[in-house]
Amino acid sequence: MYTRHPAQESLFPDDPSLLLQGWQYENDFLDIEQEQDLLQVVRALPLQPMRYKDHTARRRGIAFGGHYDFAATRLQPSPDLPAALLPLRARVAEHMGVAPEALVHVLVAEYQPGTPLGWHRDVPDFEDVAGVSLMGTGLMQFRPYPPQRDALGQPPPHVDLVIEPRSLYCMRGPSRWRWQHRVTPVQALRYSITLRTARIG
């Protein structure tokens, strides 16, 4: 699903996600029972406030298969993925056409109401990115990278994509590397499970 700002009407096609080459999205990747089972797993994890250099984010999370130290700009060791999350990894891997072990990194994050995620590209240690959403709806916004302002100093227009509960998205190729994205402040409690493959080359 998607939305767009009224000013974008003449800039983007009827489905702006078509601009994001390599973007895939599937509603109802999970059913309600599967979502509830995953929520039990997620709520039992020791989620901690996430730090980015000298900034502590409002979201909480936990990483498996390595966590990124933004001060040192490198991956640091993290616990292995819990057994309870292996079936989800296998299912996402099947959807992506890769081996489960190719998804070397998993991040579980909690967004309390009002929590945003700022503009970024995922760290360069990883290649393909997939995300599973639980509970609340998210709005992901994309803008070309690197962002460049126009002659009047205005930022580039962005593409708005609605991320529904129980959905799956995948970012590969241009959608992964040529665009930045952010999540606007959520309206209701939301959890995300993000899975990543290792960087190629």
C-alpha positions in Angstrom: 0.0 0.0 0.0 1.1 3.6 -0.4 0.1 7.2 0.1 1.7 10.3 -1.3 1.7 14.0 -0.5 -0.6 16.1 -2.6 2.3 18.0 -4.0 3.6 14.7 -5.5 0.6 14.0 -7.6 2.3 15.1 -10.9 5.7 13.7 -9.9 5.0 10.0 -9.3 3.0 7.3 -11.1 -0.2 5.9 -9.7 1.8 3.5 -7.6 4.9 5.4 -6.4 6.5 2.1 -5.2 7.2 1.3 -8.9 10.0 3.9 -8.6 11.7 1.8 -6.0 13.4 -0.9 -8.2 14.0 -4.0 -6.1 11.2 -3.2 -3.6 8.8 -6.0 -2.8 5.9 -5.9 -0.5 3.4 -8.5 0.6 0.3 -7.9 2.8 -0.7 -10.7 5.2 2.6 -12.5 5.1 1.6 -13.7 8.5 -1.8 -14.7 9.8 -3.2 -13.4 13.1 -2.2 -16.6 15.0 1.4 -16.4 13.7 1.6 -12.8 14.7 0.4 -13.6 18.2 3.0 -16.4 18.5 5.8 -14.0 17.4 4.6 -11.3 19.8 5.0 -13.7 22.7 8.6 -14.3 21.6 9.3 -10.6 21.0 7.9 -9.5 24.3 10.1 -11.9 26.2 13.3 -10.5 24.7 15.5 -8.2 26.7 14.9 -5.1 24.5 17.2 -2.1 25.3 17.2 1.5 24.2 19.2 1.8 20.9 22.2 4.1 20.8 23.6 5.9 17.7 26.9 7.5 18.7 25.9 10.1 21.2 22.2 9.8 20.6 19.8 7.4 22.4 16.8 6.6 20.2 13.3 6.3 21.5 12.9 2.8 20.1 14.1 -0.3 21.9 15.7 -3.3 20.3 18.0 -6.3 20.3 20.2 -7.6 17.5 21.3 -11.1 16.7 24.2 -12.1 14.6 26.1 -8.9 15.4 25.2 -5.3 16.4 26.5 -2.2 14.8 28.7 0.0 17.0 28.1 3.5 15.5 30.9 5.0 17.6 33.4 2.5 16.2 31.6 2.2 12.8 31.9 -1.6 12.8 29.9 -4.7 13.7 30.4 -6.2 17.2 29.5 -9.7 18.4 25.9 -10.4 19.4 24.0 -13.6 20.5 22.9 -16.1 17.9 19.3 -16.0 16.8 16.9 -17.6 19.3 15.4 -20.9 18.2 12.0 -19.4 18.4 12.8 -17.0 15.6 14.3 -19.6 13.3 11.0 -20.6 11.6 10.4 -16.9 10.7 13.9 -16.6 9.3 13.4 -19.7 7.2 10.1 -18.4 5.8 11.5 -15.0 4.9 14.5 -16.7 3.3 12.2 -18.9 1.2 10.3 -15.8 0.1 13.6 -14.1 -0.9 15.0 -17.2 -2.6 18.0 -17.5 -0.3 19.2 -20.0 2.3 18.1 -19.2 5.8 21.8 -18.9 6.9 22.2 -16.1 4.3 20.1 -13.9 6.6 23.0 -13.3 9.0 21.5 -10.4 11.0 18.2 -10.0 12.7 17.1 -6.9 14.6 13.9 -6.8 16.7 12.7 -3.3 17.5 9.9 -1.8 19.5 8.2 1.5 18.5 6.1 2.9 21.3 3.4 5.5 20.1 5.1 8.6 18.9 8.5 6.9 18.1 10.1 7.7 14.8 13.1 6.4 12.9 15.1 9.1 11.1 16.4 9.3 7.6 19.1 6.6 6.9 20.3 3.9 4.7 21.1 0.6 6.4 24.8 0.2 7.3 27.0 -1.0 4.4 28.0 -4.3 6.1 24.6 -5.7 4.8 23.1 -6.2 1.4 19.5 -7.2 1.1 17.0 -6.1 3.8 13.6 -7.6 4.7 11.2 -6.5 7.4 8.2 -8.1 9.1 5.8 -5.8 11.0 3.7 -6.7 14.0 0.8 -4.9 15.6 0.8 -1.2 14.6 1.0 0.3 11.1 4.1 2.1 10.0 4.6 4.8 7.3 8.0 4.4 5.5 9.1 7.4 3.5 11.8 7.2 0.8 13.9 9.9 -0.8 16.7 9.7 -3.3 20.2 9.2 -1.9 22.2 11.4 -1.6 19.4 13.9 -1.0 19.8 17.2 -2.9 17.8 20.3 -2.4 16.5 22.2 -5.4 17.4 25.8 -6.5 15.0 27.1 -3.9 16.5 25.1 -1.1 13.6 22.6 -0.9 14.3 19.0 -0.1 13.5 16.3 -2.8 10.0 14.9 -2.8 9.6 11.6 -1.1 7.6 8.4 -1.7 5.3 7.3 1.2 4.6 3.6 1.7 2.2 2.2 4.3 3.5 -0.9 6.1 0.6 -2.9 7.4 0.7 -5.3 10.4 1.7 -8.8 9.5 3.3 -7.6 6.2 6.7 -8.3 4.7 8.8 -5.9 2.7 12.1 -6.6 0.9 14.7 -4.0 -0.3 17.2 -5.0 -2.9 19.3 -3.3 -5.5 18.4 0.4 -6.1 15.7 0.5 -3.4 18.3 -0.5 -0.9 21.2 1.6 -2.1 19.8 4.6 -4.1 17.2 5.7 -1.6 17.1 6.7 2.1 14.1 5.8 4.2 12.6 6.7 7.5 9.6 5.7 9.6 7.4 8.6 10.7 6.2 8.6 14.4 3.9 5.6 14.9 0.4 6.0 16.1 0.2 2.8 18.0 2.6 0.2 19.5 4.5 -1.5 16.7 7.2 -4.1 16.5 9.5 -4.8 13.5 11.7 -7.7 12.8 14.4 -6.8 10.3 16.5 -9.4 8.6 19.6 -8.7 6.5 22.1 -10.6 4.3 25.8 -9.9 4.3 27.3 -7.4 1.9 28.3 -8.8 -1.4 31.9 -8.1 -2.4 
